[in-house]
Amino acid sequence: MTPDSSSSPTDRKQNPELWMRRHWHLDGNPFPPNGIAALAREDNRENGRLFRPEVHPEKIPEAVDKFVVGAVYSGLKFGYLWSISGPASNDYRGYGKSSMLQYLVEETNKDLGRTVLTSAGFSAEEADSDPICAVLASFDKGVNTSLAAVFHQATDYACKYRKPATKHEPESDTLAERLHARLVERLGTDDPTALADAVQGVSDGIRGRTLGPPLDPFVQLLCAGDATALGRYVTQIKSGARSRVGAANFLSTFLLFAKAAGISHVLLGCDQLEDFAATTTSKQKRALETERFRDFVLELMPMADMLTIVVTMHPRAQAAISEMWRLADLPSMAWDLEENEGHVVVLREIEGVEHAKALLRPYLDEARPATAPQGALEPLTEESVEALLDRSDGKPRDILRKAHALVQRAARENWEQIGGEDARKILDSLALPDDDEELAPATGRSRSLEEGW
């Protein structure tokens, strides 16, 4: 079949990917197709690292005040990062809990709490005298179903995770490398034997119950300063061993190392508590692990002295474990009780177009050349951002994935820009799939993280 002679090459629409590159100067669609923050992924659209505090401008200061300052100065042991949906939805995912928790951990580790504490009003001298570091881990239905496994993952994060390089910042050192440098400076020597003796001295000074002595091979590697060998050692621990209580001794040993380096407070961001609370986890296992929360975090040393846990939470997870939590005499997780206000932060929908633009801009900047002006909305317009906000009921995850569908359609049609009326027509025609069958469909919203966004 020959092409229609009535059409010419100039009448054909350009390939959408070429259109994005040549007309919008974007290296592909800047927005994630699912709006799911899988924190380990390399693609910055998908890993939550494009989170900006301007999206929820009051929430990062609130989280710093309650979680970080609370950990350092008020003896906080448990904090709860909630998402609560509005009346139009029964879907509690997609509000940015995972991304915000990751951001808080990374900001804390950047200079061992100095920036976050001074942002809360403390002087640099006060912040330096009470340093804090942070680790990140997550429950997972398929991998991490016990608290011990979560503790091992937190240790893995401390020993291996490097914040990736960006257009503006180089790759970071691991937390273990930073603490090693601090311990060397504190003792005035990099002799691994002297460093290990200091860690053992911290252990010898503990008077309360512990999980046992520090793991000597792990201490030796922490003190040797060889990040590659340390990372391989932590990774090679068999997955079966990670699920046993003894695996928690990895985190306990790391805490002793941190203490020797002068760090008395460690924040553990624990994501996806809803996976721990899922009906696929037996009630007996949930009850046992809840008891271990109490034993490990409130009674066993050095965790009882040093560790503060911030968990993500939403109403369905609360319904599954709140009674067990209460019976284990753990701090109340209820978000709507006045007496809990000091250890609860609640994320809700984005309320204004400026906050929606703050959500979208980092994705657009990431997709543009480094030499391009930063902060522009093109090909979106103010009106199309308003349409995205309205048609997503303010949920960050849905704004992002509907933005992906909108940009893809507009590029296929070769639009110069995306106006408000055109955006509304496209958004009203979308039928995005539900990502979580356990949650009821949301009116005017679509769904889904590993938490969502």
C-alpha positions in Angstrom: 0.0 0.0 0.0 1.4 3.4 -0.9 1.0 6.5 1.3 -2.0 8.7 0.6 -0.8 11.2 -2.0 -3.0 13.8 -0.5 -0.9 14.0 2.6 2.7 15.3 2.8 5.5 14.6 5.3 4.9 18.0 6.9 1.3 17.0 7.7 2.4 14.1 9.9 2.8 14.6 13.6 6.3 14.3 14.9 7.2 11.4 17.2 6.2 12.4 20.7 9.6 11.7 22.1 11.2 13.9 19.5 8.7 16.5 20.1 9.5 16.6 23.8 13.3 16.9 23.0 13.2 19.4 20.2 10.2 21.6 21.1 10.0 21.3 24.9 13.7 20.6 25.5 12.9 17.7 27.8 14.8 14.5 27.9 11.6 12.4 27.8 8.5 12.6 29.9 9.6 14.2 33.1 6.8 12.7 35.3 6.5 9.2 36.7 3.9 7.0 35.1 2.7 5.5 38.4 3.7 8.1 41.0 5.1 5.3 43.1 8.2 6.1 45.2 10.4 3.0 45.0 13.2 4.5 47.1 16.1 2.3 45.8 15.5 3.0 42.1 18.1 5.0 40.1 15.6 7.0 38.1 15.0 10.2 40.1 11.4 10.3 38.8 10.7 7.1 40.7 12.8 7.2 43.9 11.4 10.1 45.8 14.5 12.3 45.7 12.7 15.0 43.8 10.7 15.7 46.9 10.8 19.4 47.9 9.6 20.7 51.3 7.8 23.6 49.5 5.1 21.1 48.6 4.1 20.8 52.2 6.0 23.9 53.5 4.8 23.6 57.1 5.4 19.8 57.4 9.2 19.5 57.3 9.6 22.1 60.1 6.9 20.3 62.1 8.7 17.0 61.5 12.0 18.4 62.6 10.5 19.9 65.7 8.7 16.8 66.7 10.9 14.0 65.5 14.5 15.3 65.3 14.4 17.8 68.2 12.2 15.3 70.1 14.8 12.6 69.6 17.7 14.8 70.7 16.2 16.7 73.6 12.9 15.2 74.7 13.6 11.4 74.8 11.1 10.7 72.0 11.0 7.0 71.2 8.2 6.7 68.7 6.9 9.2 66.1 4.2 8.7 63.6 4.0 10.1 60.1 0.4 9.9 59.0 -1.6 10.4 55.8 -5.2 11.2 56.1 -7.5 11.4 53.0 -10.3 14.0 52.5 -14.0 13.1 52.4 -13.8 12.3 48.7 -11.5 9.3 49.1 -10.9 6.3 51.2 -7.4 5.9 49.7 -4.6 6.8 52.2 -1.6 6.3 50.0 0.2 8.7 47.7 0.6 11.7 50.0 4.4 11.7 50.1 5.2 9.9 53.4 8.0 7.8 52.0 9.6 10.7 50.1 9.3 13.0 53.1 10.8 10.4 55.4 13.7 9.8 53.0 14.3 13.6 52.8 14.3 14.0 56.5 16.8 11.1 56.9 19.1 12.6 54.2 18.9 16.1 55.6 19.8 14.9 59.0 22.8 12.9 57.8 24.1 15.7 55.6 25.9 17.3 58.6 24.8 15.1 61.5 21.8 17.2 62.4 23.4 20.7 62.3 21.2 22.1 59.5 18.0 20.7 60.7 18.6 21.7 64.3 19.7 25.2 63.4 16.6 25.5 61.2 14.6 24.8 64.4 16.3 27.7 66.1 19.2 26.1 67.9 22.6 27.7 67.5 25.4 26.0 65.6 27.2 25.3 68.8 24.2 23.7 70.4 23.6 21.6 67.3 27.3 20.5 67.2 27.2 19.5 70.9 24.2 17.2 70.3 24.7 15.5 66.9 22.2 13.1 65.5 22.3 10.7 62.5 19.5 8.7 60.8 18.9 5.5 59.0 16.1 4.3 56.8 14.4 0.9 56.4 11.0 -0.6 55.4 8.8 -3.4 56.1 8.0 -5.5 53.0 5.5 -8.3 52.6 8.0 -10.4 50.6 11.3 -9.6 52.3 11.3 -7.7 55.6 8.5 -9.2 57.7 10.2 -8.9 61.0 11.6 -6.1 63.1 15.0 -7.8 63.1 15.0 -7.8 59.3 14.2 -4.1 59.3 17.0 -3.4 61.8 19.4 -5.3 59.4 18.2 -3.2 56.5 18.7 0.0 58.5 22.3 -1.2 59.1 22.7 -1.9 55.4 21.6 1.6 54.7 24.1 3.1 57.1 27.0 1.1 55.6 26.2 1.2 51.9 23.9 4.0 51.0 25.3 7.0 49.2 23.1 9.9 48.2 23.5 9.9 44.4 25.2 12.8 42.6 23.0 15.5 41.2 23.5 18.4 38.8 24.5 20.5 41.8 25.9 18.1 44.4 28.5 15.3 44.3 27.7 11.8 45.6 27.7 11.6 49.4 29.8 9.4 51.7 28.0 6.6 53.5 27.0 7.3 57.1 29.5 4.7 58.2 32.3 6.6 56.4 31.2 9.9 58.1 31.2 8.3 61.5 34.6 6.6 60.9 36.1 10.0 60.0 34.5 11.5 63.1 35.9 8.7 65.3 39.4 9.1 63.8 39.3 12.8 64.5 38.0 12.2 68.1 40.7 9.7 69.0 43.5 11.4 67.0 44.4 8.1 65.2 43.2 6.0 62.4 44.6 2.8 63.9 41.8 0.2 63.5 42.8 -1.5 66.7 42.4 1.7 68.7 39.1 2.5 67.1 37.8 -1.0 67.8 38.9 -0.7 71.4 36.9 2.5 71.7 33.8 0.7 70.4 34.4 -2.1 72.8 34.8 0.4 75.6 31.3 1.8 74.9 29.9 -1.7 75.1 31.8 -2.4 78.3 30.1 0.7 79.9 26.6 -0.5 79.3 24.8 -1.7 82.4 21.4 -2.7 81.1 20.2 -5.7 79.1 21.7 -6.1 75.6 21.3 -8.5 72.7 24.8 -9.7 73.5 28.4 -8.4 72.8 29.1 -6.4 69.6 29.8 -8.5 66.5 33.6 -8.4 66.4 34.0 -9.0 62.6 31.5 -6.1 62.0 33.3 -3.8 64.4 36.7 -4.6 62.7 35.3 -3.7 59.3 33.6 -0.5 60.6 36.9 0.6 62.1 39.0 -0.3 59.1 37.4 2.3 57.0 37.1 0.1 53.9 33.6 0.9 52.6 33.7 -1.7 49.9 34.6 -4.6 52.2 32.1 -3.3 54.8 29.3 -3.2 52.3 30.0 -6.7 51.0 30.0 -8.1 54.5 26.6 -6.6 55.4 25.2 -7.7 52.1 26.4 -11.3 52.4 24.6 -12.0 55.6 22.1 -14.7 54.5 18.6 -13.6 54.1 17.4 -16.2 56.6 19.7 -14.8 59.3 18.2 -11.4 58.8 14.8 -12.6 60.0 16.1 -13.9 63.3 16.3 -11.8 66.4 20.1 -12.1 66.4 20.2 -10.1 63.2 19.2 -7.1 65.3 22.6 -7.2 66.8 23.9 -5.6 63.6 22.1 -2.4 64.3 23.0 -2.7 68.0 26.7 -3.0 67.0 26.4 0.0 64.7 24.9 2.1 67.5 27.9 1.3 69.7 30.2 2.5 66.8 28.1 5.7 66.5 28.3 6.2 70.2 32.1 5.9 70.1 32.1 8.6 67.4 30.2 10.9 69.7 26.6 10.3 68.4 24.1 9.7 71.1 20.9 9.8 69.1 19.9 7.8 66.0 16.7 8.3 64.1 15.3 5.2 62.3 12.7 6.1 59.6 10.6 2.9 59.3 8.4 2.9 56.2 5.5 0.8 55.2 4.2 -0.3 58.6 1.1 -1.1 56.6 2.9 -4.1 55.2 3.6 -5.3 58.7 0.0 -4.8 59.5 -1.3 -6.5 56.3 -3.8 -9.3 56.6 -1.3 -11.5 54.8 0.9 -11.4 58.0 -0.6 -13.7 60.6 -2.1 -12.1 63.7 0.2 -14.2 65.8 3.3 -12.8 64.0 2.0 -9.3 64.2 1.5 -9.7 68.0 5.0 -11.1 68.4 6.7 -8.4 66.4 4.8 -5.7 68.2 6.1 -7.1 71.5 9.6 -6.9 70.0 9.1 -3.2 69.2 8.7 -2.7 72.9 11.6 -5.0 73.9 14.1 -3.7 71.4 13.3 0.0 71.4 12.3 0.6 75.0 14.2 -2.0 77.0 17.3 -3.4 75.3 20.5 -1.4 75.2 21.9 0.5 73.4 18.7 0.9 71.4 16.7 2.0 74.5 19.2 4.8 75.1 19.9 5.9 71.5 17.1 4.9 69.0 14.0 6.9 68.0 11.7 5.2 65.4 9.5 7.2 63.1 6.9 5.0 61.4 4.6 5.7 58.5 0.9 5.2 59.3 -2.6 5.4 57.9 -6.0 4.5 59.2 -6.2 1.0 57.7 -2.8 0.1 59.2 -3.9 1.5 62.6 -7.0 -0.6 62.5 -4.9 -3.8 62.1 -2.4 -3.2 64.8 -3.6 -0.5 67.3 -5.0 -3.0 69.8 -1.7 -5.0 69.8 0.2 -1.7 70.0 -1.8 -0.7 73.1 -1.4 -4.1 74.8 2.3 -3.9 74.3 2.2 -0.5 76.1 3.7 1.4 73.2 3.1 5.1 72.7 -0.3 5.8 71.2 -0.3 6.2 67.4 -3.8 7.9 67.2 -3.5 11.1 65.1 -6.6 12.8 66.4 -5.9 12.8 70.1 -4.7 16.1 71.6 -2.2 14.3 73.9 -0.5 12.8 70.9 0.1 16.0 69.1 3.7 16.2 70.1 4.7 13.0 68.2 2.3 12.9 65.2 2.7 14.6 61.8 -0.2 14.4 59.4 0.1 14.8 55.6 -3.0 15.7 53.7 -3.9 16.9 50.2 -2.1 19.8 48.5 -4.3 22.8 48.9 -3.0 25.5 46.5 -1.7 25.8 43.0 1.7 27.2 44.2 2.2 24.0 46.2 1.3 21.9 43.1 3.8 23.9 41.0 6.4 23.2 43.7 5.7 19.5 43.3 6.0 19.5 39.5 8.9 21.9 38.9 11.7 19.6 40.1 10.6 16.9 37.7 10.7 19.4 34.8 14.1 20.7 35.9 15.5 17.1 36.1 14.4 16.5 32.5 16.0 19.6 31.1 19.7 20.2 30.3 21.7 21.5 33.1 22.3 24.8 31.2 18.5 25.4 30.8 16.8 27.9 33.2 15.5 26.2 36.2 12.0 26.5 37.6 10.0 26.9 34.4 6.7 25.2 34.0 6.7 24.7 30.2 5.0 23.0 28.5 2.5 23.2 31.4 0.7 26.5 32.1 -0.7 27.9 35.3 -4.2 26.9 34.0 -3.1 23.3 33.3 -1.5 23.0 36.7 -4.8 24.2 38.2 -6.6 21.5 36.2 -4.2 18.8 37.5 -4.7 19.9 41.1 -8.5 19.9 40.7 -8.8 16.6 38.9 -6.5 14.9 41.4 -8.1 16.2 44.5 -4.7 17.5 45.6 -3.1 14.1 46.1 0.6 14.3 45.1 0.8 10.8 43.6 -2.2 11.4 41.3 -1.0 14.8 40.3 2.3 13.3 39.1 0.9 10.4 37.2 -1.9 12.4 35.6 0.8 14.9 34.6 2.6 12.0 32.9 -0.5 11.0 30.9 -1.2 14.7 30.1 2.3 15.4 28.8 2.4 12.1 26.8 -0.9 13.0 25.1 0.1 16.6 24.4 3.4 15.5 22.9 1.6 12.9 20.7 -0.6 15.8 19.4 2.5 18.0 19.0 1.1 20.9 21.1 3.3 23.9 21.7 2.0 24.1 25.3 -0.7 22.6 27.4 -3.6 25.0 28.2 -6.1 24.7 30.9 -9.2 23.8 28.7 -7.3 21.2 26.8 -5.8 19.7 30.0 -9.3 19.4 31.6 -10.6 17.6 28.5 -7.8 15.1 28.5 -7.8 14.6 32.3 -11.6 13.9 32.3 -11.1 11.2 29.7 -8.4 9.4 31.6 -9.2 6.0 33.3 -6.1 5.2 35.3 -5.9 1.7 36.9 -6.2 1.1 40.6 -2.9 0.0 42.0 -4.2 -1.4 45.3 -7.2 -3.7 45.2 -7.5 -3.6 49.0 -8.4 0.1 49.0 -11.7 1.3 47.8 -11.7 3.4 44.6 -11.3 7.1 45.0 -13.8 9.5 43.5 -12.0 11.8 41.1 -8.7 10.1 42.0 -6.6 7.3 40.9 -4.4 5.4 43.0 -1.4 3.7 44.4 4.5 3.2 47.4 6.0 1.2 48.0 4.3 3.7 49.6 3.0 6.2 47.0 5.1 9.2 46.1 
